[in-house]
Each structure stands twice: as structure tokens, then as C-alpha cells.
Amino acid sequence: LNRGVMIQPQNKCYNSDCDRFDYHLHTGCSADGSGTVKDYCREAVRKGFIEICITNHQEWISAANGYYDYAMRNTNWHKLLRDIEAARQDFPELSVKLGCEIGYYPQYATEIIQFTKELPFDYVISSVHALENKTLSDVKISGSKDKNVQIKWIRRYYSSILEMVQHDYFDCVGHFDVAKRHIPFQALEACQDLINDIAKSMIKYDIGFELNTSHWFLANQECYPGLEILQVFKDVGIKKVTIGSDAHSPENLGQGILKGLEILKKAGFASLCTFSKRIPTYHTLTP
């Protein structure tokens, strides 16, 4: 993947700017989302945001089976693009970017890679939402008391992320340690070797990660990834970082962004990314 030249901004970006980016949003074009692009834009302007990225789901297993539980239908992508272009005209004070969140399915790797080239995406997230063609929420291993079963499951999850990174078709890994939502097991305890390998591969392929702020407000009350994994990423030298609320309705836009910036700084990160045509711009975080 040729990502072009990285752009470093000349002017320092104070938190008054950096806390006004939200790079993970789902509209009603995704089956699990609600609201239109313009609804999100109105909410962003009301809350003082200056840049947002719409990242609706593309899940190839849903498309293949015709069961759109939370994926977007292929025909909706061109409508979404038209809606974003219209919103850019109607909200000139707001930068509105076209993104997507692609679920990783190894059997559809060729189709996934081709899809990323078919639309003028500014930013692409890739996430592991399923193992062996079952969504993580359907695996239902979390109720198991067998520690060996838990370890086997969570290692499969991180092995899938490692494989996904090595395909190199996207910009950032989505909600890196979301497995903790489904199984109560500490990732570094069971998967230190895999997480280290993933981090090294992310450096090799120039892939970053998102700080996903959604689950501070749900049962886990944690961000994705958590502080320990953030520190692994910082130590290995990953610099490409975005931040997103993973909002599925307009009123949740921006939720947790300020808290997310603080944990990034606590882990030692000095900058945050925005994207245009898959090229990152780095904005300095103030201490």
C-alpha cells in the first residue's frame, strides 16, 4: 500500500484543536447505526468539532450471506459518498472525511483489498469482529470458567489481528483489544508474544491504531486499547494514532475524546493523526 508522503504540520496543534477530531462514526447507512451524515455534522458543529470521519461497516461475511446485521449494503457506499459531498457544501466550517471500518475475514482478503481501492477513502480502519465466521458476541465463550479455553480463544483473536496487519490494506487497527469485552482475561498475561509481534508488524507496514473511547460508557469502562497495550505501542515506536468515539448515533459523537487524549499523553504519545486521501497529518498534543 502506497500511502504517500506523511505531512507534518508547521503550527502546533493545541488541545483546543485536537480534542475536536472524531474519527470513528457510524450513520444509519450501517445497519447498526442511526442518523444521517447531516445529523452528525449538525451535532459536530454544535459541539465545536472541526473534523469528523464517517466510518461505516463493511463486513464481507454479511455481504456474502445476505445477512446485514451491522454491515452496510454495497449499494449504500455510493449514496454515502454523495451524502458526504453534500454535507461538505452545507457545513463549510467542518471537515467531513470518508472512511470505513472493514471487518477482517481471511477468506475475503482479495475482495477486501479491492474494495479499499474502489472509493476515494480518506481513512480505513480494519477490525477483527469475528472468528471462524461467528461474530465475537456470538462466540459466547465469555461464560466459560475454563482458563485454558479462555487462553485459546483470546490467542486466536490476536493471531487474527497479526494476520490482518500483514495484509497491509488499511491505516489503523480498530478497537485493538475489544476481546476483553467478551472474555474476562488480561491480554498481556496470555498474549504478550503475539502483541509484541503485532506491534512490530505495525511498524513494518506503517499501520497505526485508533484510541477507541466507546466503552468507558459501557460495562468495561475502559478504552480500546488499554494503557498497558498503549505503552507497548509507544515503546516499539508506533506514531500513527487516531481517536474516535465509535458513536452509532449522533448524540454520542465526541463522547470520551477528552479522556482519550489524556490517556494517550499518559502513555507518552506526542501527536494525533487526521487523514486525507489515506495520507496522515500529525497534530502535536500539548503536554
Disulfide bonds with the S-S distance in Angstrom:
none
